[in-house]
């Protein structure tokens, strides 16, 4: 099983392909295809929503969150 990362984020913006979230004052784009089913933040998220985001560890590293 692939390693995952989780953290509390706030949804900043939403596109057809994914979401922009803020994590500890760092904003990053997360494609919907990379959001784990265990995530509080899903494709149904709305701007301003806050919750736990679960994504692959490599993506969190790429965004500078690890």
C-alpha positions, 0 to 999 in steps of 0.5 A, a space after each residue: 500500500 502506498 504511503 499517505 499524508 494527512 493534514 488539516 486544510 482549508 479549501 481556497 478554490 475549486 476547479 473542474 480538475 481539483 482543489 486549491 487548499 491552504 495548509 499552514 499558510 502554503 497553498 497547493 493544487 490537489 487533483 481530485 484523482 489524488 484525494 484518498 477516500 479516507 479524506 474529509 475534503 472530497 470533490 463535494 467540498 465548498 470554498 472555505 471548508 476545513 477538514 482532513 485531507 489525505 493524499 499520497 506522501 509524494 504529492 505532499 512532499 512535492 507541495 512542500 508540506 512534509 
